[in-house]
Amino acid sequence: MDRWQNKIAVVTGASSGIGAATCKALVEKGMIVVGLARRVEKMENHTRSLIANEYQKNFHTYVCDVSNEESVKTAFTWIIETFGAVDVLINNAGMLKLALITAVDSSDIIRNTINTNVLGVVWCTREAFRNMKERNFNGHIVIVNSITGHGVPLNPMLNVYPPSKHAVTALTEVLRQEFLNQETKIKITSISPGAVRTEILEDNGFPEEIPTLASADIAEAIVYCLQTPPHVQIHDMIIKPMGEMI
C-alpha cells in the first residue's frame, strides 16, 4: 500500500457494514478517507468508533445520497475542493428490500434499488474518473457487487436486486473498456461477495444460521486489490463463505 500513503479514498455507504469496515481498513493503511452516506450521524458515531485514535484525523464524512445525481455532484465537488483529488473510489452503497416485482406497492422499492445499486455507481464513478483523468493519475475504482450479479438464487422476494447486480457486472466491463479507450491506466475492480453479515441481512430477516462472511473480510479483499502492482488488474473477485449453497 506504499503508493496510496496519504492519498484520498472515497467510500460510499460508509455508515455501516462493509463501508464502515473499509473506511477503517483504508485509514489504518495510511490513506485519507472520506466516507459518504445519507446517515452522517451514524458515520460519526459508528464508523468513527471503529477507527483507532491515531488515525481519526484522516477520516472525514460528508452527506451524500448516491441515488441522487445532484447529491453526488455536490459531494465530489466538496471533496475535490477540500482535498484536491479523488485517488480511490469504493462504490459500496447498495440496498436490498424483499418484495415481489408483481406486488402493487413495489414501485418505490424497485425504483430505489435501481437508482442506488446501478445509477449510484454510474454517478460516483463518473465524477471520480473525471478527476483522475484530468490529473493524469492512475487511480483505482472498486465496485462492491454481489454473488447475485453472477447467478440468481432461488428466492422470488429478491425482486430487482439480482438484475441490478447483473447490471453492475456488465457495467464493470463497459467501464474497463472506456478507461482503456480513453488511454488511461485507471483500474476498475468488481468484488462479488456471497452473504455478508450486515444490516441488509438483519433488516430483511435472513436466518442467523446461514453461512456468512464478515464485513472485514470484504475490506481485506479491497485492500488486496488496491495493493496489486500497476500491471495487474483484478477485474472480478468472487468471495463465498464456506458452506454457502448458491
Secondary structure by P-SEA (a helix, b strand, c coil): ccccccbbbbbccccccaaaaaaaaaaaaccbbbbbcccaaaaaccccccccccccccbbbbbbccccaaaaaaaaaaaaaacccccbbbcccccccccccccccaaaaaaaaaacccaaaaaaaaaaaaaaaaaccbbbbbbbcccccccccccccccaaaaaaaaaaaaaaaaaaaaaaacccbbbbbbbbcccccaaaaaaccccccccccaaaaaaaaaaaaaccccccccbbbbbcccccc
